[in-house]
Amino acid sequence: MSSKTDTETSSFRTLLTSVVLSTPGPLVIGLGLLIGHSSTQMADFFRRSAELLAIICAFVIYQLTHTQGTCDEARKARLECAANRFVGAMMCVAGVIMMWLAIFQGQTDKGNVIPGLAIGVLGMVANCIFWRRYSTLNRKQPNAIIAVQARLYRAKTFVDTCVSLCLGMVLMFPASQLGVVCDLCGSLIVSAYMIYCGFDTFKNAGQTSRL
């Protein structure tokens, strides 16, 4: 088996693992919203749902362009560009939804944010690992899909860090103004960052190896 084939196999398995590990996140956060009303937690639910769609799209396109062996270079480039534009668009959509909820939700009773906090902490660790993994794979064999996944997971690592910090403050100070302010600021920060990263990803969708 050639070095190129080894890298492609590793990339495929990493993408598949990303899909599998990302799937429970929206479900757990959604169930958590039944007992908690944090705007950060609600925004996180929509963000993870949009990201899951983007990751599934990237996985499908990578499989079409690398595992069937029937895709010419022109069609491969078009599919990769379309997939990466979709990833960027989903990041922007998630950011806009998060910002809208942060500004207009207006709830002060945050309820139980422990499910969202647990997912945030686990996501922070897992996303950092995937970020480094995708970056390493792209250095070994530059690829548009893998490069965008590295940027996506870099953004996800930052966002989950902010979400965990904000929900931690809400958990420690549930009835205080500090918890309310941290919840709002957390949502605004992560939404702005997601919009920025999504726009950058969409704009540079056709570049094959830029991290």
For each residue, the residues with C-beta under 8 A, 3 or more apart:
1: 5 6 9
2: 5 6
3: 6 7 140
4: 7 8 141
5: 1 2 8 9
6: 1 2 3 9 10
7: 3 4 10 11 137 140 141
8: 4 5 11 12 66 67 141
9: 1 5 6 12 13
10: 6 7 13 14 137
11: 7 8 14 15 62 66 137 141 143 145 146
12: 8 9 15 16 62 63 66 67
13: 9 10 16 17
14: 10 11 17 18 130 133 134 137
15: 11 12 18 19 55 58 59 62 145 149
16: 12 13 19 20 59
17: 13 14 20 21
18: 14 15 21 22 55 59 130 149 153
19: 15 16 22 23 52 55 56 59
20: 16 17 23
21: 17 18 24 126
22: 18 19 25 48 51 52 55
23: 19 20 26 27 52
24: 21 27 28
25: 22 28 29 48 52 119 123
26: 23 29 30 45 48 49 52
27: 23 24 30 31
28: 24 25 31 32 115 118 119
29: 25 26 32 33 41 44 45 48 115 116 119
30: 26 27 33 34 45
31: 27 28 34 115
32: 28 29 35 36 41 112 113 114 115 116 119
33: 29 30 36 37 41 42 45
34: 30 31
35: 32 111 112 115
36: 32 33 41 110 111 112 113 114 115 116
37: 33 41 42 105 107 109 110 111
38: 41 42 110 111 113 116 167 170 183
39: 42 43 101 102 105 107 183 184 187
40: 43 44 102 113 116 163 166 167 170 183 186 187 190
41: 29 32 33 36 37 38 44 45 110 113 115 116 167
42: 33 37 38 39 45 46 101 105
43: 39 40 46 47 97 98 101 102 187 190 191
44: 29 40 41 47 48 98 116 119 120 163 190
45: 26 29 30 33 41 42 48 49
46: 42 43 49 50 94 97 98 101
47: 43 44 50 51 94 95 97 98 159 190 194
48: 22 25 26 29 44 45 51 52
49: 26 45 46 52 53 94
50: 46 47 53 54 90 91 93 94 97
51: 22 47 48 54 55 90 91 94 152 156
52: 19 22 23 25 26 48 49 55 56
53: 49 50 56 57 90
54: 50 51 57 58 86 87 90 91 152
55: 15 18 19 22 51 52 58 59 149 152
56: 19 52 53 59 60
57: 53 54 60 61 83 86 87
58: 15 54 55 61 62 83 84 87 145 148 149
59: 15 16 18 19 55 56 62 63
60: 56 57 63 64 83
61: 57 58 64 65 79 80 82 83 145
62: 11 12 15 58 59 65 66 67 83 145 146
63: 12 59 60 66 67 68
64: 60 61 67 68 71 79
65: 61 62 68 71 75 76 79 80 145
66: 8 11 12 62 63 71
67: 8 12 62 63 64
68: 63 64 65 71
69:
70:
71: 64 65 66 68 75 76 79
72: 75 76
73: 76 77
74: 77 78
75: 65 71 72 78 79
76: 65 71 72 73 79 80
77: 73 74 80 81 144 206
78: 74 75 81 82
79: 61 64 65 71 75 76 82 83
80: 61 65 76 77 83 84 143 144 145 205 206 208
81: 77 78 84 85 144 205 206
82: 61 78 79 85 86 205
83: 57 58 60 61 62 79 80 86 87 145 148
84: 58 80 81 87 88 144 145 148 201 202 205 206
85: 81 82 88 89 202 205
86: 54 57 82 83 89 90
87: 54 57 58 83 84 90 91 148 149 152 198 201 205
88: 84 85 91 92 148 198 199 200 201 202 203 205
89: 85 86 92 93 198 202
90: 50 51 53 54 86 87 93 94 198
91: 50 51 54 87 88 94 95 152 155 194 195 197 198 201
92: 88 89 95 96 194 195 198 199 202
93: 50 89 90 96 97 198
94: 46 47 49 50 51 90 91 97 98 191 194 198
95: 47 91 92 98 99 190 191 192 193 194 195 196 198
96: 92 93 99 100 191 195
97: 43 46 47 50 93 94 100 101 191
98: 43 44 46 47 94 95 101 102 187 190 191 194
99: 95 96 102 103 187 188 191 192 195
100: 96 97 103 104
101: 39 42 43 46 97 98 104 105 187
102: 39 40 43 98 99 105 184 187 188 191
103: 99 100 188
104: 100 101
105: 37 39 42 101 102
106:
107: 37 39 110
108: 180
109: 37
110: 36 37 38 41 107 113 170 174 179 180 183
111: 35 36 37 38
112: 32 35 36 115
113: 32 36 38 40 41 110 116 117 167 170 171
114: 32 36 117 118 171
115: 28 29 31 32 35 36 41 112 118 119
116: 29 32 36 38 40 41 44 113 119 120 163 167
117: 113 114 120 121 164 167 168 171
118: 28 114 115 121 122
119: 25 28 29 32 44 115 116 122 123
120: 44 116 117 123 124 160 163 164 167
121: 117 118 124 125 160 164
122: 118 119 125 126
123: 25 119 120 126 127 156 160 163
124: 120 121 127 128 157 160 161 164
125: 121 122 128 129
126: 21 122 123 129 130
127: 123 124 130 131 153 156 157 160
128: 124 125 131 132 153 157
129: 125 126 132 133
130: 14 18 126 127 133 134 149 153 156
131: 127 128 134 135 150 153 154 156 157
132: 128 129 135 136
133: 14 129 130 136 137
134: 14 130 131 137 138 146 147 149 150 153
135: 131 132 138 139 150 211
136: 132 133 139 140
137: 7 10 11 14 133 134 140 141 143 146
138: 134 135 141 142 143 146 147 150 209 211
139: 135 136 142
140: 3 7 136 137
141: 4 7 8 11 137 138 146
142: 138 139 146 147 208 209
143: 11 80 137 138 146 147 208 209
144: 77 80 81 84 147 148 205 206 207 208 209
145: 11 15 58 61 62 65 80 83 84 148 149
146: 11 62 134 137 138 141 142 143 149 150
147: 134 138 142 143 144 150 151 207 208 209 210 211
148: 58 83 84 87 88 144 145 151 152 201 205
149: 15 18 55 58 87 130 134 145 146 152 153
150: 131 134 135 138 146 147 153 154 211
151: 147 148 154 155 197 200 201 211
152: 51 54 55 87 91 148 149 155 156 197 201
153: 18 127 128 130 131 134 149 150 156 157
154: 131 150 151 157 158 197
155: 91 151 152 158 159 193 194 197
156: 51 123 127 130 131 152 153 159 160
157: 124 127 128 131 153 154 160 161
158: 154 155 161 162 190 193
159: 47 155 156 162 163 190 193 194
160: 120 121 123 124 127 156 157 163 164
161: 124 157 158 164 165
162: 158 159 165 166 186 189 190 193
163: 40 44 116 120 123 159 160 166 167 186 190
164: 117 120 121 124 160 161 167 168
165: 161 162 168 169 182 186
166: 40 162 163 169 170 182 183 185 186 187
167: 38 40 41 113 116 117 120 163 164 170 171 183 186
168: 117 164 165 171 172
169: 165 166 172 173 178 179 182 183
170: 38 40 110 113 166 167 173 174 179 182 183
171: 113 114 117 167 168 174
172: 168 169 179
173: 169 170 176 178 179 182
174: 110 170 171 179
175: 179
176: 173 179 180
177: 180 181
178: 169 173 181 182
179: 110 169 170 172 173 174 175 176 182 183
180: 108 110 176 177 183 184
181: 177 178 184 185
182: 165 166 169 170 173 178 179 185 186
183: 38 39 40 110 166 167 169 170 179 180 186 187
184: 39 102 180 181 187 188
185: 166 181 182 188 189
186: 40 162 163 165 166 167 182 183 189 190
187: 39 40 43 98 99 101 102 166 183 184 190 191
188: 99 102 103 184 185 191 192
189: 162 185 186 192 193
190: 40 43 44 47 95 98 158 159 162 163 186 187 193 194
191: 43 94 95 96 97 98 99 102 187 188 194 195
192: 95 99 188 189 195 196
193: 95 155 158 159 162 189 190 196 197
194: 47 91 92 94 95 98 155 159 190 191 197 198
195: 91 92 95 96 99 191 192 198 199
196: 95 192 193 199 200
197: 91 151 152 154 155 193 194 200 201
198: 87 88 89 90 91 92 93 94 95 194 195 201 202
199: 88 92 195 196 202 203
200: 88 151 196 197 203 204
201: 84 87 88 91 148 151 152 197 198 204 205
202: 84 85 88 89 92 198 199 205
203: 88 199 200
204: 200 201 207 210
205: 80 81 82 84 85 87 88 144 148 201 202
206: 77 80 81 84 144
207: 144 147 204 210
208: 80 142 143 144 147
209: 138 142 143 144 147
210: 147 204 207
211: 135 138 147 150 151
